């Protein structure tokens, strides 16, 4: 039996859609026709589809509760598929159920149907299947994803005000550079004043982005896609990049805390479930989310298989070599490795939470300062032409005033000379005979 998703209309012309199990497409159409539904679209479920984190957490938690109650996996999935609150995830789960009926493991079926299932989730589910603790692993995954969702919600909440500031700054920049700056440039051209260098540069930048902005965005997108493709294909380049990220002064501490937390928590669950340290170390390395650490852990797990101590093997993995080997060494000495690893994971989780809190506290003022600086730069570039135009107008008026004052002084001098000549002093007529005659 396979599951199909259908979309059609009943006898009254109402739209109907849902899931149906049948032997094939023909059997599914016949079954729907017997129910009075004319299938307009019919396709097999199990296609690769989106699987949001919040939905995954709900599915993991409910599936874990059903498995703990003693239900078989397929029957538990049947119950989840009938849950209307899952929405579009019902078709995905139906495909997962069909694959499990064919003998495919749960983690493989989920990874095939939902690309959004992370490597960490796959590693934890695979560990649960190996240790026969799938219900426990599902609840742990649900807790972890819900915690990550709370972190994402905090980040989004912290970005609300900076986002408003960013949008307002962009609007101000568009108005100033697109309307005010060109008008100021036209006024300066009419007055003959020089254009400030900052204003000219901002106007040229705005004109370039208005004409070629789409090309710049396309080039950036192509560069990002090319970089991601190259990192996926070139293992050495990706390992070198991750090594540099872990070595950064501030960001590296947060990434190290997260990697240690995931590694210790997963290894604690695995060892507590009876998984051998060889298999547990490789799976815990995959659970960190770092391909570099995963490869190092896989290599060191072979060393453990050859007789090396677990603590020594972990100490050779650079991001995990600071304090985690000490916890493992104590756990091996006391014979209670799972409990010590769980306590270490709690310590690393607290460090990761502090890193996030400080990062979010710094993020908002930094964004506000950056946007404020950008708006200030645009404002200054618009005001500089106004100041230049004001100075040019003031200089022109000053020159006109000087010319008017000089003309007034000359007029007053000639009038005085004429009055002196009329009074009998000779004056201008005697000094310039034949040129001025006032008689």
C-alpha positions in Angstrom: 0.0 0.0 0.0 1.1 3.5 -0.9 -0.1 6.8 0.2 -1.3 9.4 -2.3 -2.3 13.1 -1.9 -5.3 14.1 -3.9 -7.2 17.2 -4.9 -10.6 17.1 -6.4 -14.3 17.9 -6.2 -17.3 16.1 -4.8 -20.8 15.8 -6.3 -21.8 19.2 -4.9 -18.8 20.9 -6.5 -16.9 21.4 -3.3 -13.2 21.2 -3.2 -11.8 18.1 -1.5 -8.2 17.3 -0.7 -6.4 14.9 1.6 -4.6 11.5 1.7 -5.6 8.1 0.5 -3.9 4.7 0.7 -4.1 2.5 -2.4 -2.2 -0.1 -4.3 -1.6 2.4 -7.2 -2.8 5.4 -9.0 -5.7 3.5 -10.7 -6.8 2.0 -7.4 -6.7 5.4 -5.7 -8.9 7.0 -8.4 -11.4 4.2 -8.2 -11.6 4.5 -4.5 -12.1 8.2 -4.7 -14.7 7.8 -7.4 -16.6 5.3 -5.1 -16.6 8.0 -2.4 -18.0 10.5 -4.9 -14.8 12.5 -5.4 -13.5 13.3 -8.9 -9.7 13.5 -8.5 -8.2 16.4 -10.3 -4.7 15.9 -9.1 -3.2 12.7 -7.7 0.4 12.1 -6.7 2.4 9.8 -4.5 3.4 11.2 -1.1 7.0 11.3 0.1 8.3 14.0 -2.2 11.0 16.2 -0.7 9.2 19.0 1.2 9.8 21.6 3.8 9.7 20.6 7.5 9.8 23.6 9.8 11.7 23.4 13.0 8.6 24.1 15.2 6.7 21.3 13.3 9.6 18.9 13.7 9.7 19.6 17.5 6.0 18.8 17.8 6.3 15.6 15.7 9.3 14.4 17.6 7.7 15.0 21.0 4.3 13.4 20.1 6.0 10.5 18.3 8.3 9.9 21.3 5.3 9.9 23.7 3.4 7.4 21.5 6.5 5.1 21.3 6.9 5.3 25.1 3.3 4.2 25.4 4.2 1.0 23.6 2.8 1.7 20.1 4.6 0.4 17.1 6.3 3.0 14.9 4.0 2.6 11.9 0.9 2.8 14.2 2.3 5.9 15.9 2.8 7.5 12.5 -0.8 6.6 11.5 -2.0 8.6 14.5 0.2 11.6 13.7 -1.0 11.6 10.1 -4.6 11.8 11.3 -3.7 14.9 13.3 -5.1 18.0 11.5 -2.8 20.5 13.3 0.2 19.1 11.3 -1.1 20.6 8.1 1.2 20.0 5.1 3.5 17.8 7.2 0.9 15.0 7.0 1.9 14.1 3.5 5.5 14.1 4.4 4.9 11.7 7.3 2.8 9.5 5.1 5.8 9.1 2.8 8.0 8.4 5.8 5.5 5.7 6.9 5.5 4.1 3.5 9.3 4.0 3.5 9.4 2.4 6.9 7.0 -0.2 5.7 9.5 -1.0 3.1 12.1 -1.6 5.7 13.9 1.7 5.6 15.1 3.1 9.0 13.3 6.2 10.5 16.3 8.4 10.2 16.8 7.5 6.5 13.2 8.0 5.6 13.2 11.4 7.3 16.4 12.5 5.6 15.1 11.5 2.2 11.8 13.3 2.6 12.8 16.4 4.4 16.2 18.1 3.6 15.6 20.5 6.6 16.4 17.6 9.0 19.9 18.6 10.2 22.9 16.3 10.5 22.6 16.7 14.3 19.1 15.3 14.3 20.1 12.5 12.0 23.0 11.5 14.2 20.8 11.6 17.4 18.0 9.5 15.7 20.6 7.0 14.4 22.0 6.7 17.9 18.5 6.1 19.2 17.9 3.4 16.7 21.2 1.7 17.6 20.6 1.9 21.3 16.9 1.1 21.1 16.1 4.4 22.8 14.3 6.2 20.0 11.6 7.5 22.3 14.2 9.1 24.6 16.1 10.5 21.7 13.0 12.0 20.1 12.2 13.9 23.4 15.7 15.1 23.6 15.6 16.3 20.1 12.3 18.1 20.7 13.8 19.8 23.8 16.8 20.9 21.8 14.8 22.2 18.8 12.4 24.1 21.1 15.4 25.7 22.9 16.9 26.7 19.5 13.5 28.1 18.5 13.4 30.2 21.6 16.9 31.5 20.8 15.8 32.4 17.3 12.7 34.1 18.7 14.9 36.2 21.0 17.2 37.1 18.1 14.2 38.2 16.0 12.7 40.2 18.8 16.1 41.9 19.3 16.2 42.8 15.6 12.8 44.4 15.4 13.9 47.9 16.4 17.1 47.8 14.4 15.1 46.6 11.4 12.8 49.6 11.7 15.8 51.9 11.9 17.4 50.2 8.9 14.2 50.7 6.8 13.8 54.3 7.9 17.5 55.0 7.1 17.1 53.5 3.6 14.0 55.6 3.0 15.8 58.7 4.1 18.8 57.9 1.9 16.6 57.3 -1.1 14.7 60.6 -0.6 17.9 62.6 0.0 20.0 61.0 -2.7 17.2 60.7 -5.3 15.5 64.0 -4.8 17.3 66.5 -2.7 20.9 65.9 -3.9 20.1 66.3 -7.6 18.2 69.5 -7.0 21.1 70.9 -5.0 23.5 69.9 -7.8 21.4 71.8 -10.3 21.4 74.9 -8.1 25.1 74.7 -7.7 25.6 74.3 -11.4 23.4 77.4 -12.0 25.4 79.5 -9.5 28.8 78.3 -10.7 29.8 76.9 -7.3 31.9 73.8 -7.0 30.2 70.5 -6.0 31.6 69.0 -2.7 33.5 65.8 -3.2 31.4 63.8 -0.7 28.1 64.9 -2.4 29.5 64.0 -5.8 30.6 60.6 -4.7 27.2 59.8 -3.0 25.3 60.9 -6.1 27.5 58.8 -8.4 27.1 55.8 -6.0 23.3 56.3 -6.0 23.2 56.6 -9.7 25.3 53.4 -10.1 23.1 51.4 -7.8 19.9 52.6 -9.4 21.2 51.5 -12.8 23.3 48.4 -11.9 21.9 47.4 -8.5 20.2 44.3 -9.9 23.5 43.2 -11.5 25.3 43.7 -8.2 22.8 41.6 -6.3 22.9 38.9 -9.0 26.7 38.9 -8.8 26.7 38.7 -5.0 24.1 35.8 -5.1 26.2 34.0 -7.7 29.4 34.5 -5.6 27.6 33.1 -2.5 26.3 30.1 -4.4 29.7 29.5 -6.0 31.4 29.7 -2.6 28.9 27.2 -1.0 29.4 24.8 -3.9 33.2 25.0 -3.7 33.0 24.4 0.1 30.9 21.4 -0.4 33.3 19.9 -3.0 36.6 20.9 -1.5 36.9 19.3 1.9 40.2 20.8 2.7 39.0 24.4 2.1 35.9 23.9 4.2 38.0 22.4 7.1 40.4 25.3 6.9 37.5 27.8 7.0 35.9 26.1 10.0 39.3 26.0 11.7 39.7 29.7 11.3 36.1 30.3 12.6 36.9 28.4 15.7 40.1 30.3 16.2 38.4 33.8 16.1 38.7 35.7 19.4 35.0 36.1 20.4 33.0 34.1 17.9 35.3 31.1 18.3 34.5 30.8 22.0 30.7 30.6 21.2 31.2 28.0 18.5 33.5 26.0 20.8 30.9 26.0 23.6 28.2 24.9 21.2 30.3 22.1 19.7 31.3 20.8 23.1 27.7 21.0 24.3 26.4 19.0 21.4 29.2 16.5 21.5 28.9 15.9 25.3 25.1 15.7 25.3 25.0 13.3 22.4 27.8 11.1 23.7 26.1 11.0 27.1 22.9 9.8 25.6 24.7 7.2 23.5 26.8 5.8 26.3 23.8 5.8 28.6 21.9 3.8 26.0 24.6 1.2 25.7 26.3 2.4 22.5 30.0 1.6 22.3 32.5 4.5 22.6 33.7 3.8 19.1 30.3 4.2 17.5 29.3 6.9 20.0 32.3 9.1 19.2 31.6 9.1 15.5 27.9 9.9 15.9 28.7 12.6 18.5 31.1 14.2 16.1 28.4 14.4 13.4 26.0 15.9 16.0 28.2 18.9 16.4 27.2 20.2 13.0 30.8 20.8 12.0 32.1 18.7 9.1 35.7 19.2 10.4 34.9 17.9 13.9 32.9 15.1 12.4 35.9 13.9 10.3 38.3 14.3 13.2 35.9 12.3 15.5 35.5 9.5 12.9 39.3 9.2 12.6 39.8 9.2 16.4 37.0 6.6 16.8 39.2 4.3 14.8 42.0 5.0 17.2 39.7 4.2 20.1 38.9 0.9 18.3 42.6 0.2 18.1 43.0 0.5 21.9 43.4 4.3 22.6 41.7 5.9 25.6 38.5 7.9 24.8 39.9 11.0 26.7 43.1 10.9 24.7 41.2 10.6 21.5 39.0 13.6 22.3 42.0 15.6 23.4 43.4 15.4 19.8 40.2 17.1 18.4 41.2 20.8 18.7 37.9 22.4 19.5 37.1 19.7 22.1 40.6 19.5 23.7 40.3 22.2 26.4 38.1 20.8 29.2 36.0 18.0 27.8 38.8 15.3 28.0 39.1 16.0 31.8 35.4 15.3 32.3 35.7 12.1 30.2 38.8 11.0 32.2 37.0 11.4 35.5 33.9 9.6 34.1 36.1 6.7 32.9 37.8 6.5 36.3 34.6 6.5 38.3 32.7 4.2 35.9 29.9 6.8 35.5 30.8 8.3 32.1 27.2 9.1 31.1 26.5 11.2 34.2 29.7 13.1 34.0 29.1 13.8 30.3 25.7 15.1 31.1 27.0 17.5 33.7 29.7 18.7 31.3 27.0 19.3 28.7 25.1 21.4 31.2 28.2 23.5 31.8 28.7 24.0 28.1 25.1 24.8 27.5 25.3 27.5 30.2 28.4 28.9 28.4 26.5 28.9 25.1 23.5 30.7 26.7 25.8 33.4 28.1 27.5 33.9 24.7 24.1 34.3 23.1 22.9 36.8 25.7 26.0 38.9 25.3 25.8 38.7 21.6 22.2 39.9 21.5 22.9 42.7 24.0 25.7 44.0 21.6 23.8 43.4 18.4 21.2 46.1 18.7 23.4 49.1 19.6 26.0 48.1 17.0 23.3 48.0 14.3 21.8 51.3 15.4 25.3 52.9 15.4 26.0 51.6 11.9 22.7 52.8 10.4 23.0 56.1 12.3 26.4 56.7 10.8 25.1 55.9 7.3 22.2 58.3 7.7 24.6 61.0 9.0 26.8 60.5 6.0 23.9 60.9 3.6 22.6 63.9 5.5 26.0 65.6 5.4 26.3 64.9 1.7 23.0 66.6 1.1 23.7 69.6 3.4 27.1 70.4 2.0 25.7 71.7 -1.3 23.3 73.9 0.6 26.2 75.4 2.6 28.2 75.9 -0.6 25.2 77.5 -2.3 24.7 79.8 0.7 28.3 80.8 0.7 28.2 81.5 -3.1 25.1 83.7 -2.7 26.6 85.5 0.2 29.8 86.2 -1.7 27.9 87.4 -4.7 25.9 89.8 -2.6 29.1 91.1 -0.9 30.6 91.8 -4.3 27.5 93.7 -5.4 27.6 95.7 -2.2 31.2 96.7 -2.8 30.4 97.8 -6.4 27.5 99.8 -5.2 29.5 101.5 -2.4 32.3 102.4 -4.9 29.7 103.9 -7.3 28.2 106.0 -4.5 31.6 107.3 -3.4 32.4 108.4 -7.0 29.1 110.2 -7.4 29.5 112.1 -4.1 33.0 113.3 -5.2 31.8 114.8 -8.5 28.9 116.5 -6.9 31.1 118.1 -4.4 33.4 119.4 -7.0 30.6 121.0 -9.0 29.3 122.7 -5.9 32.8 124.2 -5.2 33.0 125.5 -8.7 29.7 127.2 -8.5 30.7 129.0 -5.3 33.6 130.6 -7.2 36.5 128.4 -6.3 37.1 127.3 -9.9 37.1 123.6 -9.1 36.5 121.2 -11.9 36.2 123.9 -14.6 39.6 125.3 -14.0 41.3 121.9 -13.6 39.7 120.5 -16.8 39.3 123.5 -19.2 37.4 122.7 -22.3 36.1 119.4 -21.0 33.5 120.5 -18.5 31.4 123.6 -19.0 29.0 124.6 -16.4 28.6 128.3 -17.3 
